[in-house]
Amino acid sequence: MSRGLVVALSGGVGGAKLALGLSRVLPPEELLVIANTGDDFEHLGLSISPDIDTLTYALAGLDNPATGWGRRDETWSFMESIAALGGETWFRLGDRDLAIHVERTRRLRAGETLSQVTADFCRRLGIGPRVLPMSDDRVRTRVRTDEGWIDFQDYFVRRQCRPVVRALAFDGAAAARPQPEAMAALQTGAVRAVVICPSNPFISIEPILAIPGLRAAIANCGAPVVAVSPIIGGRAVKGPTAKIMQELGIEPGAATVARRYGNLLAGYVVDPVDEAEVAGLDVAVTVAPTLMSSLAEREALARVVLDAAGRLSRGG
């Protein structure tokens, strides 16, 4: 496959696994990851960016392998002290993890952008690929449930995804500006592939695509867009994807996710168990194991995705 830039769209845990795989098989200057910031929120006076942090920890080799999020070898003295004082403990911030939130908050209040803060953190942690927020403007995912509208983290963490989902909204997205470096990269003509990581399409990828101009820039970048299904056998590998789909009246399945992305997709990678389901899709399907339980599997899937994009670029 010819050299060029690979742009990956990612949410948290599932996306970070593939982003890590891509970082292992590509030179660092050839990978740019656009991260969802719809999950961002303020908690205990701190600016929290869950998906950016999950990507950062994964790419730096600092992630917790048991959970997929947070830092490995974490300790919890801060949360124990907060609990003793009667503070909120529903969103757990580990002692090591706390540092990134405190420093991000300080820098944002001093006038730096989220992009600048993220880039500096990546540099200091030895991360080669660029990790960019989808926007430096405030965007917040909200969930309309059978109990009314609630903020995403309230739904996801505090309520453990229990409320029934009726609709999703991305507050601030319509007025948000796409991250300038990401837009510039998509418009250079040097992109060889856009990869939609196996993140939740509704709460991780669609907020990115909702930023004005980003979806069009991806569609017109001159490179094939290849997505990896986050669904295997009708079930989400991680998170509430299948539950949300069912509650929105959408059949959970790999084919449904592909149709959700519509004509943006040129290629689609699905697990072997879903091969029959996607047979009728009007998109080039690649069948390969998509459950990334090990580093070797992350790298293998990254190569599959890049090979699929290469075939599409050659008209194969």
HURANOR-V855524 format. One record per residue. PHI is phi in radians with two decimals (* if undefined). BURIAL is I if it has 24 or more other C-alpha atoms within 12 Angstrom, else O. D_CENTER is the distance of its C-alpha to the mean C-alpha in Angstrom with 1 decimal. Layout:
phi:PHI burial:BURIAL d_center:D_CENTER
phi:PHI burial:BURIAL d_center:D_CENTER
//
This chain:
phi:* burial:O d_center:25.0
phi:-1.13 burial:O d_center:25.7
phi:-1.32 burial:O d_center:24.0
phi:2.84 burial:I d_center:21.7
phi:-1.49 burial:I d_center:18.2
phi:-1.85 burial:I d_center:15.1
phi:-1.87 burial:I d_center:12.2
phi:-1.93 burial:I d_center:8.7
phi:-1.77 burial:I d_center:6.0
phi:-2.50 burial:I d_center:2.5
phi:-1.70 burial:I d_center:1.2
phi:-1.63 burial:I d_center:4.6
phi:-1.05 burial:I d_center:7.4
phi:-1.10 burial:I d_center:7.3
phi:-1.12 burial:I d_center:4.8
phi:-1.13 burial:I d_center:6.8
phi:-1.08 burial:I d_center:9.8
phi:-1.24 burial:I d_center:9.8
phi:-1.02 burial:I d_center:9.1
phi:-1.13 burial:I d_center:12.0
phi:-1.01 burial:I d_center:14.0
phi:-1.09 burial:I d_center:13.8
phi:-1.16 burial:I d_center:14.8
phi:-1.49 burial:I d_center:17.7
phi:-1.98 burial:I d_center:19.1
phi:-2.09 burial:I d_center:18.8
phi:-1.09 burial:O d_center:20.6
phi:-1.02 burial:I d_center:18.5
phi:-1.27 burial:O d_center:19.7
phi:-1.75 burial:I d_center:18.3
phi:-2.21 burial:I d_center:14.6
phi:-2.24 burial:I d_center:12.5
phi:-1.94 burial:I d_center:8.8
phi:-1.69 burial:I d_center:7.8
phi:-1.76 burial:I d_center:5.4
phi:-1.16 burial:I d_center:5.4
phi:-2.09 burial:I d_center:8.7
phi:-1.13 burial:I d_center:10.1
phi:-1.41 burial:I d_center:10.0
phi:-1.06 burial:I d_center:12.1
phi:-2.83 burial:I d_center:15.7
phi:-1.91 burial:O d_center:19.1
phi:-2.55 burial:O d_center:20.7
phi:0.94 burial:O d_center:24.0
phi:1.38 burial:O d_center:24.2
phi:-1.99 burial:I d_center:21.1
phi:-1.57 burial:I d_center:18.0
phi:-1.86 burial:I d_center:15.0
phi:-2.17 burial:I d_center:11.5
phi:-1.00 burial:I d_center:9.8
phi:-1.26 burial:I d_center:6.1
phi:-1.05 burial:I d_center:8.1
phi:-1.17 burial:I d_center:10.6
phi:-1.07 burial:I d_center:8.9
phi:-1.11 burial:I d_center:8.0
phi:-1.07 burial:I d_center:11.5
phi:-1.12 burial:I d_center:13.3
phi:-1.12 burial:I d_center:12.1
phi:-1.21 burial:I d_center:13.1
phi:-1.58 burial:I d_center:16.2
phi:1.27 burial:I d_center:17.2
phi:-1.90 burial:I d_center:17.5
phi:-1.28 burial:I d_center:15.1
phi:-1.41 burial:I d_center:16.9
phi:-1.18 burial:O d_center:17.3
phi:-1.35 burial:O d_center:18.6
phi:-1.77 burial:O d_center:15.8
phi:1.52 burial:I d_center:12.7
phi:-2.27 burial:I d_center:12.2
phi:1.31 burial:I d_center:14.9
phi:-1.61 burial:I d_center:17.5
phi:-1.28 burial:O d_center:19.9
phi:0.93 burial:O d_center:23.6
phi:-1.36 burial:I d_center:22.8
phi:-2.18 burial:O d_center:25.7
phi:-2.30 burial:O d_center:26.1
phi:-1.08 burial:O d_center:29.2
phi:-1.06 burial:O d_center:27.6
phi:-1.16 burial:I d_center:26.6
phi:-1.10 burial:O d_center:30.0
phi:-1.22 burial:O d_center:31.7
phi:-1.06 burial:O d_center:29.7
phi:-1.07 burial:O d_center:30.7
phi:-1.13 burial:O d_center:34.3
phi:-1.64 burial:O d_center:34.4
phi:1.45 burial:O d_center:33.2
phi:-1.40 burial:O d_center:29.8
phi:-1.33 burial:O d_center:26.5
phi:-2.17 burial:O d_center:25.0
phi:-1.21 burial:O d_center:22.5
phi:-1.91 burial:I d_center:19.5
phi:-1.49 burial:I d_center:20.3
phi:-2.01 burial:I d_center:20.1
phi:-1.25 burial:I d_center:21.6
phi:-1.08 burial:O d_center:24.1
phi:-1.25 burial:I d_center:22.2
phi:-1.10 burial:I d_center:18.9
phi:-1.01 burial:I d_center:21.1
phi:-1.04 burial:O d_center:21.9
phi:-1.20 burial:I d_center:18.7
phi:-1.28 burial:I d_center:18.7
phi:-1.12 burial:I d_center:22.4
phi:-1.23 burial:O d_center:22.2
phi:-1.07 burial:I d_center:19.4
phi:-1.05 burial:I d_center:21.4
phi:-1.05 burial:O d_center:24.6
phi:-1.25 burial:O d_center:23.3
phi:-1.09 burial:O d_center:21.8
phi:-1.21 burial:O d_center:25.2
phi:-1.45 burial:O d_center:27.0
phi:1.91 burial:O d_center:25.5
phi:-1.30 burial:O d_center:22.8
phi:-1.51 burial:I d_center:19.6
phi:-1.06 burial:I d_center:16.1
phi:-1.07 burial:I d_center:15.8
phi:-1.12 burial:I d_center:19.0
phi:-1.11 burial:I d_center:18.3
phi:-1.09 burial:I d_center:15.0
phi:-1.08 burial:I d_center:16.9
phi:-1.23 burial:I d_center:19.8
phi:-1.05 burial:I d_center:18.0
phi:-1.08 burial:I d_center:16.5
phi:-1.08 burial:O d_center:20.1
phi:-1.20 burial:O d_center:21.7
phi:-1.63 burial:O d_center:19.6
phi:1.35 burial:O d_center:20.4
phi:-1.55 burial:I d_center:17.0
phi:-1.42 burial:I d_center:18.0
phi:-1.10 burial:I d_center:15.1
phi:-1.39 burial:I d_center:14.1
phi:-2.06 burial:I d_center:10.9
phi:-2.13 burial:I d_center:11.1
phi:-1.18 burial:I d_center:10.1
phi:-1.12 burial:I d_center:10.1
phi:-2.79 burial:I d_center:13.5
phi:-1.56 burial:I d_center:16.0
phi:-1.57 burial:I d_center:17.3
phi:-1.29 burial:I d_center:16.7
phi:-2.28 burial:I d_center:14.6
phi:-2.31 burial:I d_center:14.6
phi:-1.32 burial:I d_center:13.5
phi:-2.20 burial:I d_center:16.7
phi:-2.12 burial:I d_center:17.9
phi:-1.57 burial:I d_center:21.4
phi:-2.02 burial:I d_center:22.8
phi:-1.20 burial:O d_center:26.3
phi:-1.93 burial:O d_center:26.9
phi:1.83 burial:O d_center:25.9
phi:-1.36 burial:O d_center:22.9
phi:-2.40 burial:I d_center:21.0
phi:-1.17 burial:I d_center:18.1
phi:-1.02 burial:I d_center:14.8
phi:-1.15 burial:I d_center:15.3
phi:-1.09 burial:I d_center:18.8
phi:-1.16 burial:I d_center:17.8
phi:-1.34 burial:I d_center:15.2
phi:-1.80 burial:O d_center:17.0
phi:-1.09 burial:O d_center:20.5
phi:-1.70 burial:O d_center:21.2
phi:0.96 burial:O d_center:19.2
phi:1.12 burial:I d_center:18.2
phi:-1.27 burial:O d_center:21.9
phi:-1.05 burial:I d_center:22.7
phi:-1.34 burial:I d_center:22.8
phi:-1.50 burial:I d_center:20.3
phi:-1.90 burial:O d_center:22.2
phi:-2.87 burial:I d_center:19.9
phi:-2.19 burial:I d_center:16.8
phi:-2.47 burial:I d_center:17.0
phi:-2.02 burial:I d_center:15.1
phi:-1.08 burial:I d_center:17.9
phi:1.60 burial:I d_center:18.5
phi:-1.11 burial:I d_center:16.3
phi:-1.09 burial:O d_center:19.5
phi:-1.75 burial:O d_center:21.0
phi:-1.34 burial:I d_center:18.1
phi:-1.72 burial:I d_center:18.4
phi:-1.10 burial:I d_center:15.7
phi:-1.03 burial:I d_center:15.3
phi:-1.04 burial:I d_center:18.5
phi:-1.16 burial:I d_center:17.7
phi:-1.15 burial:I d_center:14.8
phi:-1.10 burial:I d_center:17.3
phi:-1.08 burial:O d_center:20.1
phi:-1.10 burial:I d_center:18.4
phi:-1.19 burial:I d_center:17.8
phi:-1.74 burial:I d_center:21.4
phi:-1.38 burial:O d_center:23.1
phi:1.45 burial:O d_center:23.7
phi:-1.78 burial:O d_center:22.6
phi:-1.41 burial:I d_center:19.2
phi:-1.76 burial:I d_center:19.8
phi:-2.82 burial:I d_center:16.7
phi:-1.98 burial:I d_center:13.4
phi:-1.93 burial:I d_center:11.0
phi:-1.65 burial:I d_center:8.6
phi:-1.16 burial:I d_center:6.8
phi:-1.34 burial:I d_center:7.9
phi:-1.75 burial:I d_center:5.4
phi:-1.02 burial:I d_center:7.7
phi:-1.11 burial:I d_center:9.0
phi:-1.43 burial:I d_center:10.8
phi:-1.95 burial:I d_center:8.9
phi:-2.07 burial:I d_center:5.3
phi:-1.64 burial:I d_center:6.4
phi:-1.11 burial:I d_center:10.0
phi:-1.05 burial:I d_center:9.9
phi:-1.12 burial:I d_center:9.0
phi:-1.22 burial:I d_center:11.7
phi:-1.41 burial:I d_center:13.9
phi:-1.22 burial:I d_center:14.5
phi:-0.93 burial:I d_center:18.0
phi:1.65 burial:I d_center:18.5
phi:-1.25 burial:I d_center:15.0
phi:-1.07 burial:I d_center:15.3
phi:-1.12 burial:O d_center:18.8
phi:-1.13 burial:I d_center:18.2
phi:-1.16 burial:I d_center:15.8
phi:-1.10 burial:I d_center:18.5
phi:-1.84 burial:I d_center:21.3
phi:-1.37 burial:I d_center:20.1
phi:1.50 burial:I d_center:22.3
phi:-2.15 burial:I d_center:20.0
phi:-1.19 burial:I d_center:18.9
phi:-1.78 burial:I d_center:15.5
phi:-2.11 burial:I d_center:14.7
phi:-1.88 burial:I d_center:12.2
phi:-1.91 burial:I d_center:12.0
phi:-1.15 burial:I d_center:12.9
phi:-1.52 burial:I d_center:11.2
phi:-1.94 burial:I d_center:14.8
phi:-2.23 burial:I d_center:17.7
phi:1.06 burial:I d_center:21.1
phi:1.42 burial:I d_center:20.1
phi:-2.19 burial:I d_center:18.1
phi:-1.37 burial:I d_center:14.5
phi:-1.12 burial:I d_center:14.0
phi:-2.56 burial:I d_center:12.3
phi:1.50 burial:I d_center:12.2
phi:-1.66 burial:I d_center:14.0
phi:-0.95 burial:I d_center:12.9
phi:-1.12 burial:I d_center:16.5
phi:-1.08 burial:I d_center:18.2
phi:-1.08 burial:I d_center:16.7
phi:-1.05 burial:I d_center:17.7
phi:-1.06 burial:O d_center:21.1
phi:-1.27 burial:I d_center:21.7
phi:-1.54 burial:O d_center:20.9
phi:1.39 burial:O d_center:23.4
phi:-1.98 burial:O d_center:21.2
phi:-1.14 burial:O d_center:22.0
phi:-1.17 burial:I d_center:19.2
phi:3.08 burial:I d_center:19.0
phi:-1.10 burial:I d_center:17.5
phi:-1.14 burial:I d_center:19.8
phi:-1.10 burial:I d_center:18.8
phi:-1.10 burial:I d_center:15.1
phi:-1.07 burial:I d_center:16.5
phi:-1.15 burial:I d_center:18.9
phi:-1.08 burial:I d_center:16.4
phi:-1.31 burial:I d_center:15.0
phi:1.11 burial:O d_center:18.7
phi:-1.30 burial:O d_center:20.3
phi:-1.19 burial:I d_center:17.3
phi:-1.47 burial:I d_center:17.1
phi:-1.85 burial:I d_center:19.6
phi:-2.41 burial:I d_center:18.5
phi:-2.56 burial:I d_center:16.9
phi:-1.86 burial:I d_center:16.7
phi:-2.26 burial:I d_center:17.8
phi:-1.24 burial:I d_center:19.3
phi:-0.94 burial:O d_center:23.1
phi:-1.15 burial:O d_center:23.6
phi:-1.86 burial:I d_center:22.2
phi:-1.03 burial:I d_center:24.3
phi:-1.14 burial:O d_center:26.9
phi:-1.10 burial:I d_center:24.7
phi:-1.70 burial:I d_center:23.1
phi:-1.05 burial:O d_center:26.5
phi:-1.62 burial:O d_center:27.2
phi:-1.23 burial:I d_center:24.1
phi:-1.56 burial:O d_center:24.9
phi:-2.73 burial:I d_center:22.3
phi:-1.28 burial:I d_center:22.7
phi:-1.72 burial:I d_center:21.6
phi:-2.04 burial:I d_center:21.2
phi:-1.82 burial:I d_center:21.8
phi:-2.81 burial:I d_center:20.7
phi:-1.05 burial:I d_center:19.7
phi:-2.00 burial:I d_center:16.0
phi:-1.47 burial:I d_center:16.2
phi:-1.72 burial:I d_center:15.2
phi:-1.52 burial:O d_center:17.5
phi:-2.31 burial:O d_center:18.8
phi:-1.08 burial:I d_center:18.1
phi:-1.06 burial:O d_center:20.4
phi:-1.23 burial:O d_center:18.4
phi:-1.12 burial:I d_center:15.2
phi:-1.14 burial:I d_center:17.4
phi:-1.09 burial:I d_center:19.2
phi:-1.16 burial:I d_center:16.3
phi:-1.03 burial:I d_center:15.2
phi:-1.13 burial:I d_center:18.9
phi:-1.04 burial:I d_center:19.0
phi:-1.10 burial:I d_center:16.3
phi:-1.16 burial:I d_center:18.1
phi:-1.12 burial:I d_center:21.4
phi:-1.08 burial:I d_center:20.5
phi:-1.12 burial:I d_center:19.5
phi:-1.10 burial:I d_center:22.7
phi:-1.11 burial:I d_center:24.8
phi:-1.14 burial:I d_center:23.6
phi:-1.12 burial:I d_center:24.4
phi:-1.50 burial:O d_center:27.8
phi:1.44 burial:O d_center:28.4
phi:-1.54 burial:O d_center:28.4
//
